[in-house]
Amino acid sequence: MAYQALIRTAAVAAIVAVAAAWHGTLRAADAGADARPPIPQVAASEYGSTFVPLGIGKSVVIDLPGDVKDVLVADPRIANAVIRSARRAYLIGITRGQTSIYFFDAQGRQLAGFDVAVTRDLNGLRAALRRMFPNADLNVEGLGDGVVLTGSMSSPLEAQQAYDVAKQVVGGGGFFGGGGGSVVNGIVVKGRDQVMLKVTVAEVQRDVVKQLGIDLNGTIGGGTSVLNLVTDNPFSAFGQTLSATRFTGVFGQQQKTSMILRAMERAGVIRTLAEPTLSAISGESATFLAGGQFPIPAGLSCDTTKSPPLCQASIEFKNFGVSMNFTPVVLSEGRISLKVMTEVSDLSSDNALPLSVPGAANVTIPSIRVRRADTTVEIPSGGALAMAGMIQEQTKQAINGIPGLQQLPVLGALFRSRDYINKQTELMILVTPYIVRAVAPKDLSKPDDGYADVSDPAQILLGRLNKIYGVNGRADPNRTYNGRFGFILD
């Protein structure tokens, strides 16, 4: 019994030893499976870095929150860091570019990080623009080789001047040398002014035409000796004969001679007044045209296979009327620079071209009388300037007659004609700009305000064409109708 108990005890001890060994093997295997490399930690990055702009050859002083043990400069060719004391460092810009600089303490912890951008030295440009525009909100920043202008200014002219200065400095070297850079103009013009331009074209033309001549038609002599006499006055100065008064007489019963006296004087006055008005934003162009188009033949194509040939003309249209084109620029408070082109044209029978079209009625192409001015002026708001003016006087006189006979005293008037023309023209073009603001519709008036058609009795009995209503404080001086009147009651 004792022997069997000893055998059982030894067996149990062996099983325990084997289990312990197996358990130790499993733990060793588990320990080998969990033995992984540690995750790396980011000690410094640009995410929490401070952006520092530097000019070439410029430096900035940094005070650190702890004692510096180590410094890391990503690219020493762009910028460098110099340590003068345990807590003070100097950052120096060397050449254009970007780099990172980090400072660490004795335990390897990051004390500070800087994202350094080395650009052109813009202090000279900033000082120049500040002197030129002391009241402007203007920012100058470097970006690579170029410059970015941001902020707001009061007029497009100031924004363009700031851009020109920066372009000259960056492109030509200027304060900081180098050149070859570009300028990005991000300046916003605050409150762009609107300009209304009123142009007045006034012209008066006076023409005087005088014609005097005698046309003879008849025969002188008898038998075999007969002289036929025929004269026709050309009136070459005016180019045509006026619808003149004719005095016809017959002299002698046998001679059968008649005389026609052409005597006429014509005087005419032409008055032209055009006042176009147009508004535009400062710096933008605006165009105005009030007129029409007239057709002129531009070509002729004929079908010669038909008899008679069938011809068809192609038509082009030419503009005429009142036109205006202007570009305003508000220079400063109340002063406006204007590039103005204005034109007034109308059809005229002078120098008209008659055209004969085969297979169609004859046509006459009229000429165009044009008054045009194109210039650039500078005017204060509300001031008027005579942009253009002309005084022209033209005199033509021609005497036509039979040589020798027209020189005879008294009787020479029968053999000559006189044609006299005098033209006087005075033209003036006035421009008046205004800086305008938008108003309520009720504050504006229209040409048809107060217009209403009259009733049939008022038109037939009183000769009225229209009636006026709603005009406060104004009496109608021509009112003779005492009955009930108004817009609703007819």
Summary of the structure (lengths in Angstrom):
residues: 490
radius of gyration: 50.0
end to end distance: 148.2
largest distance: 202.5
contacts: 1276
relative contact order: 0.09
helix: 16%
strand: 52%
